[in-house]
């Protein structure tokens, strides 16, 4: 499993791709003529959310591709449910609900925040347990 740092790097690259290249609906990537192409295509000029994610993880961490499909489906779906009350896939949200690139970039940043918040909670819990163990040793 990739570290949270690598996962956040993939998400930051996803956001960067959408901001630099552009966003679309109903195709993982499109060329300048609007024709659908693979996210890996050198002719890709814009991406949907899932296409940008695929391109980003294939660029940053291709050996963990099987991990990312399931992980991001869960992470984005959880965030959409929690933040927007939306109970469908993030690919459906991209195609049917999102109205602009900023909607998608905002969602990506929300998922990044949730990952960092979860990581902070785990670190804090570890610190509390470590301090408790020290106190217990002193009492013994």
C-alpha positions as MATLAB code, in Angstrom:
seq = 'XXXXXXXXXXXXXXXXXXXXXXXXXXXXXXXXXXXXXXXXXXXXXXXXXXXXXXXXXXXXXXXXXXXXXXXXXXXXXXXXXXXXXXXXXXXXXXXXXXXXXXXXXXXXXXXXXXXXXXXXXXXXXXXXXXXXXXXXXXXX';
ca = [
       0.000    0.000    0.000;
       1.374    3.434   -0.905;
       2.073    5.933    1.857;
      -0.302    8.841    2.437;
       2.400   11.129    1.040;
       2.399    9.252   -2.282;
      -1.419    9.219   -2.362;
      -1.501   12.977   -1.750;
       1.139   13.431   -4.477;
      -1.132   11.538   -6.892;
      -4.058   13.765   -5.922;
      -1.986   16.928   -6.297;
      -0.876   15.780   -9.755;
      -4.528   15.068  -10.607;
      -5.479   18.600   -9.592;
      -2.520   20.006  -11.546;
      -3.502   18.085  -14.706;
      -7.068   19.382  -14.551;
      -5.934   22.950  -13.942;
      -3.266   22.899  -16.658;
      -4.958   20.786  -19.325;
      -8.665   21.167  -18.627;
     -11.682   19.164  -17.545;
     -14.418   17.306  -19.427;
     -17.344   14.974  -18.975;
     -18.220   11.567  -20.440;
     -14.681   10.617  -21.543;
     -11.567    9.839  -19.555;
      -9.606   12.173  -21.839;
     -10.159   14.149  -25.029;
      -7.866   15.448  -27.718;
      -7.990   19.060  -28.980;
     -10.751   18.106  -31.478;
     -12.920   16.728  -28.653;
     -12.429   13.087  -29.588;
     -12.077   10.580  -26.751;
      -8.538    9.303  -26.184;
      -6.719    7.278  -23.545;
      -5.573    9.191  -20.451;
      -2.045    8.101  -21.440;
      -2.314    9.627  -24.914;
       0.151   12.377  -25.755;
      -2.811   14.040  -27.522;
      -4.904   14.281  -24.342;
      -5.836   17.924  -23.877;
      -8.378   17.532  -21.043;
      -9.517   14.886  -18.567;
     -12.488   13.867  -16.500;
     -11.762   13.235  -12.811;
     -11.162    9.500  -13.239;
      -9.001   10.035  -16.339;
      -6.848   12.586  -14.508;
      -6.496   10.193  -11.550;
      -5.394    7.362  -13.859;
      -2.878    9.590  -15.645;
      -1.540   10.868  -12.299;
      -1.018    7.478  -10.651;
       0.457    6.011  -13.825;
       2.938    8.894  -13.788;
       3.766    8.844  -10.056;
       3.160    5.294   -8.804;
       2.267    2.891  -11.647;
       3.179   -0.273   -9.738;
       0.216    0.259   -7.373;
      -2.473    0.724  -10.041;
      -4.688   -2.053   -8.638;
      -4.686   -0.332   -5.233;
      -5.730    3.069   -6.586;
      -8.891    1.976   -8.405;
     -10.577    0.684   -5.263;
      -9.013    3.214   -2.877;
     -10.105    6.301   -4.808;
     -13.576    4.915   -5.494;
     -14.040    4.518   -1.737;
     -12.342    7.794   -0.728;
     -14.164    9.989   -3.226;
     -17.519    8.278   -2.623;
     -17.150    8.723    1.149;
     -16.294   12.400    0.714;
     -19.181   13.012   -1.697;
     -21.586   11.327    0.736;
     -20.248   13.240    3.751;
     -19.892   16.659    2.126;
     -22.727   16.692   -0.409;
     -25.097   13.894    0.539;
     -24.340   12.363   -2.886;
     -24.641    8.585   -2.832;
     -23.326    7.511   -6.247;
     -19.889    7.017   -7.792;
     -17.492    9.901   -8.279;
     -17.426    9.183  -12.022;
     -21.189    9.686  -12.142;
     -20.802   12.863  -10.060;
     -18.198   14.153  -12.560;
     -20.540   13.519  -15.516;
     -23.916   14.422  -14.003;
     -23.391   16.864  -11.131;
     -20.126   18.779  -11.464;
     -20.581   21.944  -13.497;
     -16.987   23.138  -13.880;
     -13.347   22.262  -13.289;
     -13.379   24.155   -9.985;
     -16.061   21.775   -8.626;
     -13.760   18.839   -9.353;
     -10.595   20.514   -8.033;
     -12.476   21.457   -4.840;
     -13.500   17.812   -4.383;
      -9.899   16.652   -4.882;
      -8.680   19.117   -2.259;
     -11.433   17.954    0.094;
     -10.200   14.362   -0.256;
      -6.609   15.508    0.376;
      -7.782   17.290    3.541;
      -9.600   14.157    4.689;
      -6.476   12.010    4.166;
      -4.315   14.479    6.099;
      -6.947   14.762    8.850;
      -7.083   10.964    9.169;
      -3.284   10.820    9.299;
      -3.202   13.501   12.025;
      -5.796   11.603   14.053;
      -3.742    8.410   13.811;
      -0.570   10.273   14.838;
      -2.356   11.892   17.763;
      -3.800    8.552   18.874;
      -0.315    7.009   18.697;
       1.153    9.869   20.779;
      -1.560    9.496   23.417;
      -0.982    5.723   23.642;
       2.797    6.215   23.844;
       2.457    8.783   26.659;
       0.021    6.508   28.463;
       2.509    3.630   28.268;
       5.244    5.870   29.746;
       2.933    6.894   32.608;
       1.996    3.254   33.228;
       5.685    2.267   33.399;
       6.402    5.041   35.892;
       3.545    3.834   38.119;
       4.775    0.246   38.070;
];
